[in-house]
Structures are given as structure tokens and as C-alpha cells.
Amino acid sequence: MGNRTRGAALIIVLFIAAILGSMATLMIVKTKQHIERITIAKDFMQAERLLISDMSELIFVTQTTPYAIFGDNTDFTVFNTLPKNINLQGVPFVFQNSEFRLQDMGGLIPLLPFDKTLFIRYLEHLAWPDSQIHQFIDVMQDWQDNDGFTRINGAESFSYNVFGYPLNQPLQSVNEIALFANIESKYINRLINDNNVTLFGAGATTLGYAPDDLLPVFNTEFDAKLIQKTRDESRKSDDALLPNQYPTGNWVIKISTSYGQAKSSKMLHLVRRFGELRPFVISR
């Protein structure tokens, strides 16, 4: 019996040792996970601080130099505070610790005011079927129409006269077009997330600042290829981009900053009204 008791006690001790070893291993793994989460959180906070600092500095250097008024017509060699390769065509450039994309809103496709001809050209450029194009145009016009005229593919007040739907009023956001009736989701979802589409126009059109993929919309095919070739050659050199129109003062700013294992990004609108000394920054 003594040997059996000692054998059983040994087995119990081994079980306890195994359990303690497992618990110790589990505690080590948990501790490592906590340390990794804390490290990521600290890295994210640092990335946020760098992003805010870089964003503020970029707004300062652009708004305190002629770049805010002249845009890409500015001679960069005179103002060494401006970032290298800065542009208002949405082409990324690095400034301090962050990557920026600046886009003059005058080069985008606005939903308001609605330009039917321009939007048809853009949807054709996106290879939408004719039926879906006419459906979208009619619903768009009916949605914001305060009279009782019903377009062929539209819906007008009867179809939208339900709780939660705007009724004959301007769009409140780009995402609102997801409520449009009888338009295939693959097309409408693409448009909702389209960086080339903005809710409000800048009040002026600046085709010189149009993104590369909008060149065929604003120009003939031949001219679009010629402009793209000229842009590509200019970007390969250390010179500033080719002279453009004066910017509208309304910019879409995208910024992303990485630090350690974390990344922070933001998008905002910078709006500068005529005669104002300071721009308005609208976060999104």
C-alpha cells in the first residue's frame, strides 16, 4: 500500500506541476499580448500626435505663402518651407512624417450643383449601362425637385414619401444616393466611395487640377493623353508641376502617418472664402 500511495502522490504532484507550468506559460503569453497591445496603443497615440502636428504645419506653410492663392503656379525655389512635389492634383507627397494628398475641389465632379451633361459623361467613363445612367439621372433630378413633375425613370414624391427618406430636398451627403431606387448596388456603391465625386462644388471649375483619371472626362481622348504625358514627364523631374489655373481655395486633404506598429489617417476639407484671411477646416 505504501508504494501505491507514493505512486499516487507522485502522479498528483506531476499533475500539479503540469498545471502550474501551463498556468505559467499562459501568464507569459497573456503578458506578452498585453505588452503588444500597450505598445500598439502607444504607437497609435504617437502617430496621432505626429499627424496633427504635420497637418497643422502643412496648413500653416501653404496659407502663409502665395501657394494658397497661386497654387501650382508658385515658384517653389523661392519658398523652401513648401514640401517637395506639393500639388493640388491628388498625387501623394511626403511632408515631415506624413504622406499627403491635396485635391483642389474645382477639379472634381460635384453632385451639387448638379451638372447633368458632365455627370452623364462621367458615368459613361465608368462604363455604366445606358439604362442605369438614365435611371440615376432621373432619380437624382426627381429627388431634389420640388414640383410634381415625374421623370420617366424617376420616382418623385409618392415613392419617397416614407419615414426616413428625404422628400424633394438637396442631398445631405454623398452616401444618401445609396437610397436611390432601382440602381444596381455594384454601381451605386462604387459611386458612393468614389474620390472623384464630391457633394458640393467649389464654385469654380479648375480643370488644371483634375485628377489623372478625370482627364478623359473633361477633355477629348487625344487631349487627355497629351496632358497625361506632360504631367508624367513633369513629375519625373525635380521641377514644379506645369502652371495651372489659380486654385479655388477649397481643398480636400488626406493625410496618413505611421509610427511603429500603428497607422493614423484623416480626411478633411479646407475651405477659404474670398476675402477671408483664415481658412475653415472641416473634419470628416
Secondary structure, 3 states (H helix, E strand, C coil): CHHHHHHHHHHHHHHHHHHHHHHHHHHHHHHHHHHHHHHHHHHHHHHHHHHHHHHHHHHHHHHCCCHHHHHHHCCCCCCCCCCCCCCCECCCEEECCEEEEEEEHHHCEEEECCCHHHHHHHHHHCCCCHHHHHHHHHHHHHHCCCCCCCCCCCCHHHHHCCCCCCCCCCCCCHHHHHHCCCCCHHHHHHHHCCCCEEEECCCCCCHHHCCHHHHHHHCCHHHHHHHHHHHHHHHHCCCCCCCCCCCCCEEEEEEEEEECCEEEEEEEEEECCCCCCCCEEEEC
